[in-house]
């Protein structure tokens, strides 16, 4: 019975370790996606500024 419990304990420890690795991988993936999102938001902001400037320039040109 003791051997059976030791085997079961080892299985549980291995499963726990696998889950910890899986959770760490998910955390890393989440951080990566957050960084990508931040970069995209920055790019979108710059593109909005360019678009606004182009609209202003167009308006000025049409008024001439």
Secondary structure, DSSP 8 states (H G I E B T S, - for coil): -HHHHHHHHHHHHHHHHHHHHHHHHHHHHHHHHHHHHHHHHHHHHHHHHHHHHHHHHHHHHHH-
